[in-house]
């Protein structure tokens, strides 16, 4: 099963490959005295958020413009900042080095530095939280339900769970990663295999990267222009990334020369993408005007869907 389809509209017939376009790639400066720096979130002012491993061997959160960062910790065992709103709110999770999603408390950091534990009916949730919508500062997240041993996609706001995300297809687990001001939520669910999803007004659209060697697809963010960013995994277990124009069903590949793995995370209103690779962190932009200065042009192949 490949391509983008709605459960209500039927499936797409085949895929054609369009021209190779040029995108812009800007290197992200590592956090000083870090052994690795990962960028997850980017807001409309190109303020970044992510995690870094310090010289103490512990993961810490950070945010700021490229090369000028503020660092923080949201709890014990490591902090990973995943999303940042245009207002400067930050989501993520602590105990990030545990390797156990059921033991990683979800947090929301306010602009004054206050750390809120994300709760549901007064009980702190474990899992992760990531992308924000504009305007109301709702965020997409995933919490672990220990009663049914399942990860569940949800929408939160102001440090609280607001609602689960309805996935109207049979599945074993779901994860919400991003949302926009229209209330559209993106993420992935496991049926198996792993599929990307878009949910608008409870209508589910399934997203699978259009390649025979793709065995899993995940969506990580979506902006108000309907551009969704995501990842797909090949049969060798390597991760690749793309931007999906949901209006035209067009996939644009995110390429980084010399990188074996490319992981795209957040996307801002202008289409700038927070990118992590095995050779460093970057900001990727389909259009030069969306990117900070200091970038180079890179290939960006386009795949266009065709209907029956």
N, C-alpha and C positions, 0 to 999 in steps of 0.2 A: 504494500500500500504506500503510494507516494503522492506528494503534492498537498494542496490545501483544499479542504472540502468542508461543507456544512452538512450536518446530519439532516437538515431540512431541504437542502438544495441538490443533493446528489454528489457524485464524484467527478473529478476532472479526468480527461481522457489521456493526454500525454503531455510531454514537456519538450519545448524547443529551447535552444541556447542562443541568446542574443549576443550583441557585440561586447567586447571587453572595454569597459570604461575605466577612467582614472579616478582614484580616490586619494585622500591625503592621510598620511600617517605621522603623528607627532609623538616622539619618545617622551615618556613620563619620567621625571627625575626620581630616583629612589629616596625614601626617607633616610636622612643622615644616620649613620651608624647602624644601618639595617643589613641583614644578610639576604633578605628578599622583600619585595614590595609588590602587593597585589591591589589593583584598582578595581572596584566593583561599581561604584556609583558616580554619576556626573549630573550636575544640575544646569539650569539655564544660563548661569554665569560661568560655566566651565569649572566650578568648584568640584573637586574630586573627593571621594571617600573610599576607604579600604582598610586593609590590614597589612602589618609588616612584622617580620620576625626581627626582634632587636638582638643586640649582642649578648643579652641575657638568655637567649633561646626561647623567649616567650612572645606570643603574638599580641600586638597592641593595635588599637584603632587609630586612624588618622583622618584628617580632612584638610582641605585648603587648595589654593591654586597651584599649578604645576611647579613644584620645587619649594613652595612656601607652606609649611604644614603645621597644624596643631595636632598633638597626639593625646590620646586619652585611653582609659580603661573603664569598662562597664561592669567588671566583675572579675572573679578569680578564674584561672585556667586559660586565659587568652581571650582577646576581644577581636571580633571581626565586624567592621562597619560595612554594611551592604548597600544602603540607599541614602540619598541626600536630596531633600526637597529644595525648591527655589527659595524657601524661607530659611533654610539652614537646619532643619530638623534631620536627624540621622536615625536610621534603623540598623539592626544587626542582632548579634547574639554573643553571649559570653561563654566561657568554658569551651572555647572553640577548638582547643587541642585535645579534647576528650575523645573525639571520634564517635560519640554517642549522641544522636540527635535528640533522644529523650532526656538528656542531661545538660542541654545547652539552653539556658534561659534567654528568652527574647527580650530585647530592650528597645526603647525609643529615647534618644537623647535630645533634650530641649536646647534652644539656643543659648541659655544661660549656663549650660553644662549639667543641668539636672538629668539624672538617669532614671527613667521610669521602667519598671518591670511591666511587660505587657501581660494583662490579666484577662481572665474570663470568669465572670461571677465571683471576682475576688481571688481567684486562684491563678498563680503565676504560670504562664505557658512556656513550654520548651519547644524549640524548633528553630525557625529563622524568620526574619522580616526583611523586605528589600525595597522595591520601588514605590514612590509616592505618586499620587495624582496631584494636579495643580489646583490651587484654589482652596479646597477643603482639607488638604493634607491627610487624606486617607492613604493607607499603605497596604500593599499585598504581602501576605505571609503564609507560613505553614506551621501548624502545631502538631505535636505528637499526642495522640489520644491513647493513653496506656490501657484503657479498658478494652479497646478493640485492636490494640497494637497496630495502629494505622496512622500515617501522615495525612493531614487534612488541610486543604487550601482554605484560606480565610482572608477577610478584609478587616483591618483595624484602624483605629483613630484615637489620638490622644492617649496612648498607652493602654488601650482596651480593645478586645475582640468586639467586632460589630456584627459580623455574619459569616457563615461558611459560604464558599463558592460552590454553586450547583454545577456538577458535572453530570450531564444527562446521558452518559454512556457507562456501561459496566466497567468498573475499575477497582484496583486493589489499593491505590494510594494516589494522592494528588498534591501538587505544590503550586502555590501562586507566587509569582515573582515580580510582576509589574502591573500598573494600572494607569489609566489616563483620566482626564477630568470628565469624560463622558461616562465613566463608570465601567469601561471595558477592562477586563482583567485577563492577563496572560500568564501562562505557566506550563506545567506538564502533568500528565497522569500516566499511570502504569496499568496496562490492561492484561497481559503484556502484548507488544513491547512498549517502550516509552514513546508517548506522543506529545507534541506540543498542543496547546489549546488556546483559543480565544473565546471568552464568554462575554456576550453583550445582552443585557436584559434576559438572562438565563438561556439564551440561544447559544449552543455550542458549535464552534468551528474547529475541526481537527486540522493540525498542521504537521505534515511529515516532509522533511527535506527531500526534494526530488532527485534522488540518486539511488541506483540499485545497491550500492555498497553502504547506504545509510541504514543503521540498525536501531537508532534512537534519535529523537528530536526533542529539544526543550526550548521554550521561549522564556526570555529573561527580562524583557521590558517592552513598553509601548509608549509612544508619545501622542500628543493631541492631533498630530498629522496622520495618524494611523500607520506609522512606521514601527514595526516590531523587530526586536533584535533577538537572535537565538543562537543555539549551538546544535550541532549534530555529530554523532559518533559513528565512525566507520567500523568495518569488520575487524580491523586490527586494534580497535579500542582507542584510536586517536580522535581528539576533539577538533572540530572545525566550526566556523561561525558564518553568520549571514545577517543581512537586514532584509526583512520582508515588507514590501509595500502592500498593505492589505487591500487597497483600492484596486490595484491592477494585478494582484497575485504574482508579483515579480520578486524573485529572490536575487539579491546582490551578494556575491561572496566577499568575505573579508579576508584578505590575503596579507601575510607578513612574510617577506622573503627571509629564508633561513630558519623559520620557526616550524617545528614539527607539529605543535599543537597551538591552536588559537581559540581563546575562550572570551566571547563577547558577553558583557553583563548589562549595565545600564545604558539608556539612550536619552538624550535631552531633547528639548523642543526643536532645536535646530538640526537634529540628526547626528550629533556627535556621540560616539560610542566609547564607553570605558572598556578597555581591552587588556587581557592578560595573556601572555605567551610564555613559552619556555625560554625565550631570550630577552624577556623584559616586559614592562607594562607600556601601553600606548593609548593615545586618543586617536580614533579612526573617524574620518568624516567623508561621506560620499561627495560633498561639495566643499571646496576650499573655504568659502565664506563662513562655514560652520565651525572651522577649526581655529585654535590658537596659532600664533606664529611659530615658525620653526619646523614645519612639516615637509615631507617629501611625497612626491606622487607615487602611487602604487597601483597595480592592476586590480580591477574589481569586476570580474565576469558576471554577466547577468543571465538569469534563467527565467524565461517567461512561460507561464502556464497557458495551455490552450484547452478550451472546452470541446465537448463532442459537438 
